[in-house]
Amino acid sequence: MTTYTVVAENHAAASENRIHSDEIASRLGFRGALVPGVAVYGYMTHPLVERFGAQWLSSHQSSVRFLKPAYEGEELRIVMGEIDDRYEVTCHSPRDELLAILDSSMPAGSRPAEQPAVFSSAPIERDRVTIAWDTIDLEHPFPVWHWRAESAGNATYAAQVADRLDIYSRFIHPHWALATANYVLVRAFIMPAWIHVGSEISQYRPFLVDSQIDVQAAPLEKWTRKGHEFVRLCIRYSDAGGLACQVDHTAIYKVAGA
């Protein structure tokens, strides 16, 4: 079992998503501004990459779920344990609350997932609209976004999660990789206050610094539960060699009481 500690930083305080502001988060019942889920995921990947390096960054099947929020300035305790042929990484608050669970494995010979049928439809070309039940179209993908994964951006995202592993001179940090899934959502919608609640990640090839990656995305599902409104996206990342990664990304786009 491996334990890693890190101080949480809310680097998104000035972002459009006001769940990262004390005022709005407090109004919605939280103790203060929420640290981004993608940053918590970035912290949790550190022991995996420290142990497995390029092997994990190049090929893994992972699921991350965010159970409770992390707050600015808290010392988070990250614990990695091995169960059979998979690894469970947990994130705990200073009060020993379980905040998030990352389950990961590196199956040999994993094959790229089939493209969901929605991607055979024409993309929706439109200006950003405020996200709402009626503006989430499950029938069409978003326009393709061409992500240029430059070294300067990678260094910024690694620094935001206090990760100084040398491997990120060549490989894109998982924090940035998953943050692009959020970016896909906010490129399509105006989203005043929302929460990333989990992702399923299938990595088939590594994201390398200074590569160009075509990002396709489409909403697959929307639902309501306990007053919250949810959306699930499928996001596919392709480079010159084909599909490199697929992410199923779930968010509460309207928080109960908002």
Residue, then its C-alpha position, 0 to 999 in steps of 0.5 A: m500500500t502506498t500513501y501520498t499527501v498533497v495540499a489541495e488547490n482551487h486553481a479554478a476560482a476565477s473560472e466561469n463555473r461558479i461552483h469554484s467560488d465561495e459565494i455560489a458554492s456556499r449558497l448551494g450548501f457547501r462549506g466553500a468553493l469546490v476544488p475541481g474534480v479533474a485536479v483531484y483526479g490528477y492528485m490521485t494518478h501520482p502514485l500510479v505514474e510514479r510506480f508504472g510510468a509510461q506503461w500506465l500513461s500509455s494503456h489503462q482502463s480506469s474509473v473515477r468517482f467523486l463522492k464528496p468535495a475537496y476544499e482549498g488548503e486541505e491536505l489530502r491523503i491519497v492511498m493506493g492498494e492492489i486488489d488482484d490485477r487492479y489498483e484502487v486509489t482513494c482520496h481522503s480529507p483531513r477528517d478522514e472522509l472518503l472523497a473519491i475512488l479511482d479504480s484502474s487496471m492495465p489489461a493486456g491487449s485491450r482493443p479500442a471501443e466501437q464508435p457510438a452510433v451518435f457520431s454518424s450524425a452531423p455535428i451541431e454548428r451553433d453558438r454557445v447556449t445556456i445548458a438546460w434539459d431542452t438544449i442538450d441534444l442527444e442525437h448529434p455530436f459537437p463539432v470536432w475540436h483540434w487540441r494542440a497539447e503544447s508543453a507550456g500548457n502541460a507544465t501549467y496543469a502539472a504545476q496546478v496539482a504539484d506534480r514534478l515527475d520528470i515523465y511529464s516533459r514527454f507525456i501529457h499530465p492526466h490532469w490536463a487530459l481529463a480537464t479537456a473533457n470539461y472543456v468540451l462541455v463548456r465549449a458547447f454550453i454556458m454553464p453557471a455552476w456545475i459539478h464533475v461527478g465521475s469519468e470512465i477512461s479507456q486509454y489505448r495510446p499515450f497523449l504526447v507533448d506537442s501532439q495534435i489530437d482531434v476531439q469528438a464529443a456527444p451527449l449520450e444521456k441525461w437524467t434527474r436524481k434528487g433534484h440534480e440534473f445530469v448529463r453523460l458525454c462520450i468523448r473520443y480522442s484521436d491522433a495520426g495513429g487512430l483512437a487514443c482514448q475514450v472517456d465517458h464523462t458525467a456531470i451535474y449540469k444543474v445543482a439542486g437549488a440553483 
